């Protein structure tokens, strides 16, 4: 499903964010990506989303070499990928419903289909009764759930999360991780960048560790 073959990424100024990384993530797998701040976790996710291009090496997603995806093909590529950001990136002048609907509106779906999908996504994350609320009135955990609903509303095959529990307490963090496991159980490939080793070590999925841009470890499930 996702394959990195000796991938390196050097930014302007000479900083090597990734160095010769080779790793494979199978279809329907849930994998944690960990490492210190600046280890290259976010860069790896950005390469999958085609927000960045590698300096060397090859990235494959769903049997497609991303080097062959031109600029005009990037939106189509991203429709198969849901992304959850640490800081939610919600629109605070829009309702919860409108925030979750945004990817479907951009993709041009019919308004009836949008309504059905948005409410199904909100139901999955336990926020169906808050669809008309403004994000500012929600707790941090609820805002994270809105971000997750927005990521899954397009029924992606791949779900990426960048430090989704970074600002949450341990109990809320465990609830959010449980949501990701539920999506994985219905066939979504999930890759989660997280520094919370205590939490992810309890969940018994493969852990990939980066250090200074290099792959340190790809452990089997615990």
Order of alpha helices (4+ residues) and beta strands (2+ residues): beta-beta-beta-alpha-beta-beta-alpha-beta-alpha-alpha-alpha-beta-alpha-beta-alpha-beta-beta
